[in-house]
């Protein structure tokens, strides 16, 4: 690998490692003031909001978490009436998790409030900075989605 490529890759790695805590800090205050759910439970709720019903294994795979950890997160969401367990009638060992209407409504409310909080922060940026940020964030999202898709295809074929 050429020296310039290595430096470029190292810079990308450093930037990505730095972005996560910054994003977390930007979202955490808004999220914490709106719910008593922990970040893991919110991730489960978000995945289920997109897919409506997933098995415990699918949730674990999507979030790269062990099934035992997912069980605790799902239990907390069940206690809040946000999700429910559905047992597969053909194989009771398979446990599916379904987001409830309350879960959908609460998740969408939190998402809306977080969006409003972020909107207030972003509205303070000048037009040029906002334009650059918009394009840059779209590029980062596209690249990360491509990487995740590639990883998914690799894991399916192996």
C-alpha positions in Angstrom: 0.0 0.0 0.0 1.3 3.4 -0.9 2.2 5.8 2.0 -0.4 8.4 0.9 -3.1 5.7 0.9 -2.1 4.6 4.4 -2.2 8.2 5.7 -5.6 8.8 4.0 -7.0 5.6 5.6 -5.5 6.5 9.0 -7.2 9.9 8.7 -10.5 8.4 7.9 -10.2 6.0 10.8 -9.4 8.8 13.2 -12.3 11.0 11.9 -14.8 8.1 12.2 -13.7 7.3 15.7 -14.0 11.0 16.6 -17.5 11.4 15.0 -19.2 8.7 17.1 -18.8 10.4 20.5 -19.7 13.8 19.0 -22.9 12.4 17.5 -23.6 10.6 20.8 -23.1 13.8 22.7 -25.4 15.8 20.3 -28.2 13.2 20.6 -27.8 12.0 24.2 -29.1 15.1 26.0 -32.2 15.4 23.8 -32.9 11.6 24.1 -32.3 11.4 27.8 -34.7 14.2 28.5 -37.5 12.5 26.5 -37.2 8.9 27.7 -35.9 6.6 30.4 -34.8 4.0 27.8 -31.1 3.3 27.5 -29.4 3.6 24.1 -29.5 -0.1 23.5 -33.3 -0.3 24.0 -33.7 2.7 21.6 -31.6 0.9 19.0 -33.8 -2.2 19.3 -36.9 0.1 19.0 -35.4 1.8 15.9 -34.7 -1.5 14.2 -38.2 -2.8 15.0 -39.7 0.5 13.8 -38.2 -0.2 10.4 -39.0 -3.9 10.2 -42.0 -4.3 12.5 -41.3 -7.9 13.4 -37.8 -9.6 13.8 -36.6 -12.6 15.6 -34.3 -12.1 18.6 -31.4 -13.5 16.5 -32.1 -11.0 13.7 -32.2 -8.1 16.1 -28.9 -9.3 17.6 -27.3 -9.7 14.2 -28.5 -6.2 13.1 -27.1 -4.6 16.2 -24.0 -6.9 16.5 -25.1 -7.8 20.0 -25.4 -11.3 21.6 -28.9 -12.7 21.9 -28.6 -12.7 25.7 -28.1 -8.9 25.7 -31.0 -8.4 23.3 -33.2 -10.4 25.7 -32.7 -7.8 28.5 -33.3 -4.9 26.2 -36.5 -6.5 24.8 -37.7 -7.2 28.4 -37.4 -3.5 29.2 -39.3 -2.6 26.1 -42.0 -5.2 27.0 -42.3 -3.6 30.5 -42.9 -0.3 28.7 -45.6 -1.9 26.4 -43.5 -0.8 23.4 -42.9 -4.3 22.0 -44.3 -7.8 22.5 -43.0 -11.3 22.0 -44.6 -13.5 19.4 -43.8 -17.2 19.5 -43.5 -19.0 16.1 -46.4 -21.5 15.9 -44.3 -23.9 14.0 -41.2 -23.7 16.2 -41.6 -22.3 19.8 -37.9 -22.0 20.1 -38.1 -19.0 17.6 -39.1 -15.9 19.4 -40.2 -12.9 17.3 -40.4 -9.4 18.6 -43.2 -7.1 17.3 -43.3 -3.3 17.9 -46.6 -2.2 19.3 -48.6 0.9 18.3 -47.4 2.5 21.5 -43.8 1.7 20.6 -44.2 3.2 17.1 -45.9 6.3 18.5 -43.3 6.8 21.3 -40.4 6.2 18.9 -41.8 8.6 16.3 -42.3 11.3 19.1 -38.7 10.9 20.3 -37.4 11.0 16.7 -39.5 14.2 16.1 -38.2 15.9 19.2 -34.6 15.0 18.5 -35.1 16.3 14.9 -36.4 19.6 16.3 -33.4 19.9 18.7 -31.0 19.2 15.9 -32.8 21.6 13.6 -32.4 24.4 16.1 -28.6 23.6 16.3 -28.2 23.4 12.5 -30.2 26.6 11.8 -27.4 28.5 13.6 -25.0 27.5 10.8 -24.4 29.8 7.8 -25.7 28.7 4.4 -22.3 27.7 3.0 -21.4 25.6 6.1 -24.8 24.0 6.0 -24.4 23.2 2.3 -21.0 21.6 2.9 -22.3 19.7 5.9 -25.3 18.4 3.9 -23.2 17.1 1.1 -20.5 15.7 3.4 -23.0 13.9 5.6 -24.7 12.4 2.5 -21.3 11.1 1.3 -20.5 9.6 4.7 -23.9 7.9 4.9 -23.6 6.5 1.3 -20.1 5.1 2.0 -21.1 3.6 5.3 -24.2 2.0 3.8 -22.0 0.6 1.0 -19.6 -0.9 3.5 -22.4 -2.4 5.6 -24.0 -3.9 2.4 -20.7 -5.4 1.4 -20.2 -6.9 4.8 -23.7 -8.3 4.7 -23.1 -9.9 1.3 -19.8 -11.4 2.6 -21.4 -12.9 5.7 -24.2 -14.4 3.6 -21.8 -16.2 1.3 -19.6 -17.6 4.0 
